[in-house]
């Protein structure tokens, strides 16, 4: 079995599980934080199968240096996006925050 056939490598550099919208980083982040493949498959049972989870983890182990760099970049982008949104939230979030502030004050 060729592991790459189980993944979609997008032009933007993202890696998705073939046939899903789930990024490999979602599976690997859970796995590297101590979740078993079975737990991950149950957590995303509407999107992933256990063989898909194992394929992602196996791909990681066969390409560890490349995937560690991929995950580092993903974490940096995630953190940057979170900070940007936190300092300049969209109008709907601003509205919800103002409601929360009014409830807390009164």
Short mmCIF file of the C-alpha atoms (twelve columns), coordinates in Angstrom:
data_MODEL
# 
_entry.id   MODEL 
# 
loop_
_atom_site.group_PDB 
_atom_site.id 
_atom_site.type_symbol 
_atom_site.label_atom_id 
_atom_site.label_alt_id 
_atom_site.label_comp_id 
_atom_site.label_asym_id 
_atom_site.label_seq_id 
_atom_site.Cartn_x 
_atom_site.Cartn_y 
_atom_site.Cartn_z 
_atom_site.pdbx_PDB_model_num 
ATOM 1   C CA . UNK A 1   0.000   0.000  0.000  1 
ATOM 2   C CA . UNK A 2   1.332   3.387  -0.975 1 
ATOM 3   C CA . UNK A 3   0.526   5.821  1.845  1 
ATOM 4   C CA . UNK A 4   0.439   8.853  -0.442 1 
ATOM 5   C CA . UNK A 5   -2.611  7.353  -2.174 1 
ATOM 6   C CA . UNK A 6   -4.520  7.787  1.091  1 
ATOM 7   C CA . UNK A 7   -3.808  11.540 1.214  1 
ATOM 8   C CA . UNK A 8   -4.561  14.607 -0.874 1 
ATOM 9   C CA . UNK A 9   -1.635  17.009 -1.258 1 
ATOM 10  C CA . UNK A 10  -3.149  20.389 -2.085 1 
ATOM 11  C CA . UNK A 11  -1.427  23.129 -4.095 1 
ATOM 12  C CA . UNK A 12  -1.477  25.414 -1.040 1 
ATOM 13  C CA . UNK A 13  0.717   22.913 0.817  1 
ATOM 14  C CA . UNK A 14  -2.054  21.454 2.968  1 
ATOM 15  C CA . UNK A 15  -2.419  17.703 3.363  1 
ATOM 16  C CA . UNK A 16  -5.916  16.260 3.692  1 
ATOM 17  C CA . UNK A 17  -7.158  12.750 4.251  1 
ATOM 18  C CA . UNK A 18  -8.373  11.560 0.849  1 
ATOM 19  C CA . UNK A 19  -12.123 11.883 0.462  1 
ATOM 20  C CA . UNK A 20  -12.483 14.179 3.475  1 
ATOM 21  C CA . UNK A 21  -11.921 17.788 4.446  1 
ATOM 22  C CA . UNK A 22  -9.884  16.694 7.478  1 
ATOM 23  C CA . UNK A 23  -6.292  17.880 7.559  1 
ATOM 24  C CA . UNK A 24  -3.585  15.458 8.568  1 
ATOM 25  C CA . UNK A 25  -2.554  17.984 11.229 1 
ATOM 26  C CA . UNK A 26  -5.808  17.374 13.126 1 
ATOM 27  C CA . UNK A 27  -5.079  13.665 13.450 1 
ATOM 28  C CA . UNK A 28  -1.397  14.139 14.213 1 
ATOM 29  C CA . UNK A 29  -1.988  16.848 16.802 1 
ATOM 30  C CA . UNK A 30  -4.346  14.540 18.695 1 
ATOM 31  C CA . UNK A 31  -1.979  11.594 18.304 1 
ATOM 32  C CA . UNK A 32  1.073   13.541 19.473 1 
ATOM 33  C CA . UNK A 33  -0.925  14.763 22.465 1 
ATOM 34  C CA . UNK A 34  -1.477  11.202 23.649 1 
ATOM 35  C CA . UNK A 35  -4.723  10.114 21.994 1 
ATOM 36  C CA . UNK A 36  -4.848  6.607  20.582 1 
ATOM 37  C CA . UNK A 37  -5.811  6.010  16.953 1 
ATOM 38  C CA . UNK A 38  -9.047  4.440  18.187 1 
ATOM 39  C CA . UNK A 39  -9.903  7.529  20.248 1 
ATOM 40  C CA . UNK A 40  -9.219  9.770  17.256 1 
ATOM 41  C CA . UNK A 41  -11.402 7.648  14.972 1 
ATOM 42  C CA . UNK A 42  -14.251 7.819  17.494 1 
ATOM 43  C CA . UNK A 43  -13.790 11.569 17.946 1 
ATOM 44  C CA . UNK A 44  -14.134 12.144 14.187 1 
ATOM 45  C CA . UNK A 45  -16.369 9.151  13.461 1 
ATOM 46  C CA . UNK A 46  -18.504 11.106 10.992 1 
ATOM 47  C CA . UNK A 47  -15.455 12.065 8.912  1 
ATOM 48  C CA . UNK A 48  -12.765 9.413  9.398  1 
ATOM 49  C CA . UNK A 49  -12.320 5.675  9.549  1 
ATOM 50  C CA . UNK A 50  -9.792  3.902  11.734 1 
ATOM 51  C CA . UNK A 51  -7.738  2.845  8.664  1 
ATOM 52  C CA . UNK A 52  -7.547  6.514  7.589  1 
ATOM 53  C CA . UNK A 53  -6.270  7.476  11.034 1 
ATOM 54  C CA . UNK A 54  -3.654  4.730  10.931 1 
ATOM 55  C CA . UNK A 55  -2.593  5.785  7.421  1 
ATOM 56  C CA . UNK A 56  -2.013  9.368  8.617  1 
ATOM 57  C CA . UNK A 57  -0.015  8.210  11.641 1 
ATOM 58  C CA . UNK A 58  2.024   5.773  9.559  1 
ATOM 59  C CA . UNK A 59  2.750   8.505  7.004  1 
ATOM 60  C CA . UNK A 60  3.944   10.696 9.873  1 
ATOM 61  C CA . UNK A 61  6.345   8.036  11.141 1 
ATOM 62  C CA . UNK A 62  7.794   7.418  7.675  1 
ATOM 63  C CA . UNK A 63  8.198   11.167 7.035  1 
ATOM 64  C CA . UNK A 64  8.847   12.471 10.524 1 
ATOM 65  C CA . UNK A 65  11.210  15.367 9.705  1 
ATOM 66  C CA . UNK A 66  8.999   16.677 6.920  1 
ATOM 67  C CA . UNK A 67  5.833   16.266 8.987  1 
ATOM 68  C CA . UNK A 68  7.337   17.871 12.096 1 
ATOM 69  C CA . UNK A 69  8.171   20.927 9.957  1 
ATOM 70  C CA . UNK A 70  4.629   20.847 8.518  1 
ATOM 71  C CA . UNK A 71  3.133   20.723 12.022 1 
ATOM 72  C CA . UNK A 72  5.401   23.524 13.265 1 
ATOM 73  C CA . UNK A 73  4.246   25.736 10.398 1 
ATOM 74  C CA . UNK A 74  0.609   24.813 11.022 1 
ATOM 75  C CA . UNK A 75  0.931   25.697 14.722 1 
ATOM 76  C CA . UNK A 76  2.543   29.063 13.876 1 
ATOM 77  C CA . UNK A 77  -0.221  29.902 11.404 1 
ATOM 78  C CA . UNK A 78  -2.880  28.829 13.903 1 
ATOM 79  C CA . UNK A 79  -1.352  30.982 16.652 1 
ATOM 80  C CA . UNK A 80  -1.025  33.986 14.318 1 
ATOM 81  C CA . UNK A 81  -4.642  33.653 13.195 1 
ATOM 82  C CA . UNK A 82  -5.841  33.311 16.776 1 
ATOM 83  C CA . UNK A 83  -3.898  36.394 17.892 1 
ATOM 84  C CA . UNK A 84  -5.149  38.390 14.904 1 
ATOM 85  C CA . UNK A 85  -8.757  37.456 15.596 1 
ATOM 86  C CA . UNK A 86  -8.336  38.134 19.291 1 
ATOM 87  C CA . UNK A 87  -7.069  41.670 18.633 1 
ATOM 88  C CA . UNK A 88  -9.466  42.401 15.779 1 
ATOM 89  C CA . UNK A 89  -12.524 40.168 16.113 1 
ATOM 90  C CA . UNK A 90  -15.165 40.007 13.395 1 
ATOM 91  C CA . UNK A 91  -18.327 42.103 13.952 1 
ATOM 92  C CA . UNK A 92  -20.398 39.138 15.179 1 
ATOM 93  C CA . UNK A 93  -17.804 38.298 17.842 1 
ATOM 94  C CA . UNK A 94  -17.573 41.963 18.873 1 
ATOM 95  C CA . UNK A 95  -21.340 41.979 19.318 1 
ATOM 96  C CA . UNK A 96  -21.270 38.818 21.451 1 
ATOM 97  C CA . UNK A 97  -18.422 40.220 23.557 1 
ATOM 98  C CA . UNK A 98  -20.375 43.426 24.159 1 
ATOM 99  C CA . UNK A 99  -23.406 41.388 25.284 1 
ATOM 100 C CA . UNK A 100 -21.181 39.386 27.615 1 
ATOM 101 C CA . UNK A 101 -19.636 42.573 29.033 1 
ATOM 102 C CA . UNK A 102 -23.075 44.119 29.662 1 
ATOM 103 C CA . UNK A 103 -24.256 40.962 31.447 1 
ATOM 104 C CA . UNK A 104 -21.119 40.855 33.571 1 
ATOM 105 C CA . UNK A 105 -21.454 44.538 34.509 1 
ATOM 106 C CA . UNK A 106 -25.121 44.405 35.422 1 
# 
